[in-house]
Amino acid sequence: MSGITIVGGGLAGLTAAIECAEGGAEVRLLEAHEALGGRARSMAGPYKANLGPHVIYKDGPLWQWLVERELLPPHKNAPLAGIRFRWQGDVRRTPPLGTIPSVLRLRGREAPVDQDFRGWVTSHADERTAAMLSAAAGVYTFHHDPGELSAAFVWGHSVRVLLSPPPTARYLVGGWGSMIAALEVRARRLGVEIETGHPVDALPELPVIVATELGQARELLGDDSLDWPAGRTVCVDLGLKHRRGDPFVVSDLDEAGWVERFSAADPSLAPEGEELVQAQLPIRPGESADQAGLRLERLLDASLPGWRERETWRRRQAMEGRTGPLDHPGLSWRDRPAIDRGAGVFLAGDMVAAPGLLSEVSWASGVEASRLALEAIGASRAELKRVA
Ligand SMILES: Cc1cc2nc3c(=O)[nH]c(=O)nc-3n(C[C@H](O)[C@H](O)[C@H](O)COP(=O)(O)OP(=O)(O)OC[C@H]3O[C@@H](n4cnc5c(N)ncnc54)[C@H](O)[C@@H]3O)c2cc1C
């Protein structure tokens, strides 16, 4: 059996490396950055902000896969108190109460792929409930108007993320870097040859799994068809001096934003006496990141009293096409760029044809790309030897 090369050492590339090596292949992983992890990298300093993700979902397949390999780092549940909602300008303790019966009635329903989410909710409930549920989906769509996306896409994820008690969100102690470290150890134990600081600008020997962001894959493969809609958001990580009574989460039902004090779940993310907060607000069409940034500051003003005076550290990023895929009405994950590009080239990442929520798409596509790459080098599932 010969080797498989993987370009990109984020969650998708590391998953693929482990799966291919467990399948008995010789694996080489090439990562442009000096460190592995991609968007899941955690900062080394006193504020353990990740480039993006903080939450892993216990009911998802990535969680199960990590558990099976004993790779799941220590983790924390979400605090039970401190959830707030911004609705019609005010930050309050409850969502608009009149909408709750309609939401509960919707819960058992399956939403159609072909209809937009707002239209689907309105046809079963009322416009207020539709507006509220659409904006609440901003937390995982990073889109200024999730109501215009496919009903099946939004509702499937909303039921998992927002409406399944008890919450399945979990927080990895020390940030997602702890999961990346565990994956790296596993990959190296399996004999994966890892080269960091190695940007790839021409396709290496086949078969190859390209596990970069989709735009980077488009460039590397010279294939303009590699495109799919994604969110645009302005994202601020803040270090704040502790204040009693700060909320854990503010779900912004006015403008589809989100504020979360991650150090409430995992105090190790910030220095003692301080908090680590991540806040994001989707950028509207025609709006600049700076303008969205000002709206985000107003959301922070309403959410975290005195935050400006308490600020000890800040990082602002405009996230463009980096927050996961968006399926519009009539389209589902099956319509996204195919994993098998032909001639021994496979794609993995969070914008390709694989199911799941956010990074679960990277994981699922990493698993599927590995299966196809192993087939390409002549390994059949029957002969795959699991390496302990
Ligand atoms: C603000 C924000 C919040 C998020 N929150 C969550 C969350 O709470 N939960 C969740 O599950 N997901 C979340 N996500 C999504 C999650 O971050 C991504 O889905 C996931 O990290 C993507 O992993 P990946 O391996 O596909 O891509 P990446 O992490 O982007 O990895 C790609 C890798 O390829 C490397 N690379 C690129 N080009 C080359 C090249 N030419 N040669 C070699 N290497 C190359 C890059 O350096 C990078 O390391 C969030 C994302 C953002 C932006």
The ligand as a Tripos MOL2 file, in Angstrom:
@<TRIPOS>MOLECULE
LIG
   53    58     1     0     0
SMALL
NO_CHARGES

@<TRIPOS>ATOM
      1 C1        -16.1100   32.8880   14.6750 C.3       1 LIG1
      2 C2        -16.2600   31.4090   14.4710 C.ar      1 LIG1
      3 C3        -16.8920   30.6500   15.4450 C.ar      1 LIG1
      4 C4        -17.0460   29.2680   15.2600 C.ar      1 LIG1
      5 N1        -17.6430   28.5480   16.2620 N.ar      1 LIG1
      6 C5        -17.7260   27.2110   16.1590 C.ar      1 LIG1
      7 C6        -18.1850   26.4380   17.2420 C.ar      1 LIG1
      8 O1        -18.4820   26.9750   18.3150 O.2       1 LIG1
      9 N2        -18.2950   25.1070   17.0820 N.ar      1 LIG1
     10 C7        -17.9180   24.4860   15.9270 C.ar      1 LIG1
     11 O2        -18.0470   23.2700   15.8320 O.2       1 LIG1
     12 N3        -17.4140   25.2000   14.8830 N.ar      1 LIG1
     13 C8        -17.2980   26.5340   14.9770 C.ar      1 LIG1
     14 N4        -16.7650   27.2620   13.9500 N.ar      1 LIG1
     15 C9        -16.3770   26.5640   12.7270 C.3       1 LIG1
     16 C10       -15.0070   25.8830   12.8660 C.3       1 LIG1
     17 O3        -14.0640   26.8230   13.3010 O.3       1 LIG1
     18 C11       -14.5640   25.3500   11.5070 C.3       1 LIG1
     19 O4        -15.6110   24.6260   10.9110 O.3       1 LIG1
     20 C12       -13.3730   24.3990   11.6130 C.3       1 LIG1
     21 O5        -12.4070   24.8790   12.5180 O.3       1 LIG1
     22 C13       -12.7820   24.2440   10.2270 C.3       1 LIG1
     23 O6        -11.7240   23.3010   10.2550 O.3       1 LIG1
     24 P1        -11.0050   22.9000    8.8890 P.3       1 LIG1
     25 O7         -9.9470   21.9420    9.2030 O.co2     1 LIG1
     26 O8        -12.0130   22.5300    7.8720 O.co2     1 LIG1
     27 O9        -10.3830   24.2710    8.3310 O.3       1 LIG1
     28 P2         -9.2200   25.1620    8.9670 P.3       1 LIG1
     29 O10        -9.2850   25.1150   10.4350 O.co2     1 LIG1
     30 O11        -9.3140   26.4920    8.3070 O.co2     1 LIG1
     31 O12        -7.8850   24.4310    8.5320 O.3       1 LIG1
     32 C14        -7.3280   24.5690    7.2450 C.3       1 LIG1
     33 C15        -5.8250   24.4630    7.4000 C.3       1 LIG1
     34 O13        -5.2430   24.4470    6.0970 O.3       1 LIG1
     35 C16        -4.0290   25.1910    6.1640 C.3       1 LIG1
     36 N5         -3.7040   25.6020    4.7830 N.ar      1 LIG1
     37 C17        -4.3920   26.4590    3.9910 C.ar      1 LIG1
     38 N6         -3.7850   26.5620    2.7900 N.ar      1 LIG1
     39 C18        -2.7130   25.7390    2.8280 C.ar      1 LIG1
     40 C19        -1.7000   25.4090    1.8780 C.ar      1 LIG1
     41 N7         -1.6800   25.9360    0.6370 N.pl3     1 LIG1
     42 N8         -0.7350   24.5130    2.2320 N.ar      1 LIG1
     43 C20        -0.7410   23.9530    3.4720 C.ar      1 LIG1
     44 N9         -1.6880   24.2470    4.4120 N.ar      1 LIG1
     45 C21        -2.6520   25.1220    4.0850 C.ar      1 LIG1
     46 C22        -4.3940   26.3650    7.0670 C.3       1 LIG1
     47 O14        -3.2270   26.9890    7.5870 O.3       1 LIG1
     48 C23        -5.2190   25.6570    8.1370 C.3       1 LIG1
     49 O15        -4.4200   25.1970    9.2030 O.3       1 LIG1
     50 C24       -16.5690   28.6390   14.0920 C.ar      1 LIG1
     51 C25       -15.8970   29.4070   13.1200 C.ar      1 LIG1
     52 C26       -15.7350   30.7590   13.3180 C.ar      1 LIG1
     53 C27       -14.9680   31.5450   12.2750 C.3       1 LIG1
@<TRIPOS>BOND
     1     1     2 1
     2     2     3 ar
     3     2    52 ar
     4     3     4 ar
     5     4     5 ar
     6     4    50 ar
     7     5     6 ar
     8     6     7 ar
     9     6    13 1
    10     7     8 2
    11     7     9 ar
    12     9    10 ar
    13    10    11 2
    14    10    12 ar
    15    12    13 ar
    16    13    14 ar
    17    14    15 1
    18    14    50 ar
    19    15    16 1
    20    16    17 1
    21    16    18 1
    22    18    19 1
    23    18    20 1
    24    20    21 1
    25    20    22 1
    26    22    23 1
    27    23    24 1
    28    24    25 2
    29    24    26 1
    30    24    27 1
    31    27    28 1
    32    28    29 2
    33    28    30 1
    34    28    31 1
    35    31    32 1
    36    32    33 1
    37    33    34 1
    38    33    48 1
    39    34    35 1
    40    35    36 1
    41    35    46 1
    42    36    37 ar
    43    36    45 ar
    44    37    38 ar
    45    38    39 ar
    46    39    40 ar
    47    39    45 ar
    48    40    41 1
    49    40    42 ar
    50    42    43 ar
    51    43    44 ar
    52    44    45 ar
    53    46    47 1
    54    46    48 1
    55    48    49 1
    56    50    51 ar
    57    51    52 ar
    58    52    53 1
@<TRIPOS>SUBSTRUCTURE
     1 LIG1         1 GROUP 0 **** ****
